[in-house]
Amino acid sequence: MNKVLKKSLWAALSVVGVAANQVALADTATCTGANCNTNASPLPVVFTITIPTFLRFQIGAASPGVQWTNITAANLGVAPVNANASTNAGPGAAAGSLYYALLSNNGSTATINATGTGLGIVNGGNTIPYSDISATTTVSVGAGINFPPEGGTTVVPAAGVINESGFWNFVYANTLTNLPGGVYSGTINYTVTQP
C-alpha cells in the first residue's frame, strides 16, 4: 500500500473515531430485557420560541374617507346626521363607517393621537370644526375603542395584550345653520404611541 493511500486511510479512520466519540458523549438512555423503557432517565429537549414585540394599527383600507351627502335644506342645523357613505372602509364596514383594529403585545398602554390639519373641515373660507365629527363604536373583538377626538384616547392592555377591532360609525353634529353651500373637506391624522 503506498504512503499516500495509508495517510488517507489514517485520516479517514481518525474522522470516524472523532464522530464515534461525539456520539458516545451525546445524551442517551438505554435499557435491556423484557418490558424495557427509559422512564427512569428521560432525555430533555429544550424548545425556545421567540415572539416579537409589535404594534399594529389600522383604520379602513388605504386612504379611507367618510361622506355626508344626506344634508338637506330640511335637516340642516336640526339634529345630528349619520354619515351615509364611506370609501376604502375596510373589511365588513357598512356605509358611513370605517373598520378599525389595534393590536399590540408589548404590555403597555397605547395612546391614539388625533391631529386635524388646518382649521377644520373647510370650503374656501368657511369652516366646520373637527369637533363636530364624532362616532359610535360597534365592537368586533375586545372591549372596543371609542373614536378618538382631536387630542387622542388611551387603550389599556389586558394580560399584556391589546386586541381591539370593530367599526366607527360617524356622526356630524349638524348644529350650524349659516353655512354656505358646497363640499367641505378636512383630514384628521391618527397615530399610536406606546412607551
Secondary structure, DSSP 8 states (H G I E B T S, - for coil): --HHHHHHHHHHHHHHHHHHHHHHHS------STT---TTS-------------EEEEESSSS-EEE-----TTTTTTS-EE--EEES--TT--TTEEEEEEEE-SSS-EEEEEEE-SSSEEETTEEE-GGGEEEEEEEEESS------TT-EEE--BTTBEEEEEEEEEEE--------SS--B--EEEEEE--
